[in-house]
């Protein structure tokens, strides 16, 4: 069994930048609105982030965040 250990953001700088961008994205759009303008802005920002970090983890995290925005937006920000 391998020993578990922590890494620093400086050890994985690309992944660290990606996670920070996704966190900032989540904070920016956290108050979900059920409007075309809101979801268009969400889509554009997600596309920008993914274009900068084209990997499966980025795709999966953005998808999960956007599904949460949609769920809460459809329930009036619940």
C-alpha positions as CSV (number, residue, x, y, z in Angstrom):
1,X,0.0,0.0,0.0
2,X,1.4,3.4,-0.9
3,X,1.8,6.2,1.6
4,X,-0.6,9.0,1.1
5,X,0.8,12.5,0.9
6,X,-0.4,16.0,0.2
7,X,0.9,18.2,-2.6
8,X,1.1,22.0,-2.8
9,X,-0.3,24.1,-5.5
10,X,3.2,24.8,-6.7
11,X,3.7,21.0,-7.2
12,X,0.8,20.9,-9.7
13,X,0.5,24.5,-11.0
14,X,-1.7,23.8,-14.0
15,X,-4.3,21.9,-12.0
16,X,-4.1,24.5,-9.2
17,X,-4.8,27.3,-11.7
18,X,-7.7,25.3,-13.2
19,X,-9.3,24.7,-9.7
20,X,-8.9,28.3,-8.7
21,X,-10.6,29.4,-12.0
22,X,-13.5,26.9,-11.5
23,X,-13.9,28.1,-7.9
24,X,-14.0,31.7,-9.0
25,X,-16.6,30.7,-11.7
26,X,-18.7,29.0,-9.1
27,X,-18.6,32.1,-6.8
28,X,-19.3,34.5,-9.7
29,X,-22.5,32.7,-10.8
30,X,-23.5,31.2,-7.4
31,X,-26.8,33.0,-7.2
32,X,-28.5,31.1,-10.0
33,X,-31.2,32.8,-12.1
34,X,-33.6,31.1,-14.4
35,X,-33.0,33.5,-17.3
36,X,-31.4,33.0,-20.8
37,X,-28.9,35.8,-20.1
38,X,-27.7,34.1,-16.9
39,X,-27.2,30.7,-18.6
40,X,-25.6,32.3,-21.7
41,X,-23.1,34.0,-19.4
42,X,-22.5,30.7,-17.5
43,X,-21.9,28.8,-20.8
44,X,-19.5,31.4,-22.2
45,X,-17.4,31.5,-19.0
46,X,-17.4,27.7,-18.8
47,X,-16.2,27.5,-22.5
48,X,-13.5,30.0,-21.7
49,X,-12.2,28.0,-18.8
50,X,-12.3,24.7,-20.7
51,X,-10.5,26.2,-23.6
52,X,-7.6,27.1,-21.2
53,X,-7.6,23.7,-19.5
54,X,-8.7,21.0,-22.0
55,X,-8.7,17.9,-19.8
56,X,-11.3,15.5,-18.5
57,X,-11.1,16.7,-14.9
58,X,-11.9,20.3,-16.0
59,X,-14.8,19.0,-18.1
60,X,-16.2,17.0,-15.3
61,X,-15.9,19.7,-12.7
62,X,-17.4,22.4,-15.0
63,X,-20.3,20.0,-15.9
64,X,-21.0,19.3,-12.2
65,X,-21.0,23.1,-11.3
66,X,-23.2,23.9,-14.3
67,X,-25.7,21.2,-13.4
68,X,-25.9,22.6,-9.9
69,X,-26.5,26.1,-11.3
70,X,-29.3,24.7,-13.5
71,X,-30.9,22.8,-10.7
72,X,-30.9,25.8,-8.4
73,X,-31.9,28.2,-11.2
74,X,-34.9,26.0,-12.0
75,X,-35.8,26.1,-8.3
76,X,-35.6,29.9,-8.0
77,X,-32.1,29.9,-6.4
78,X,-32.8,27.2,-3.9
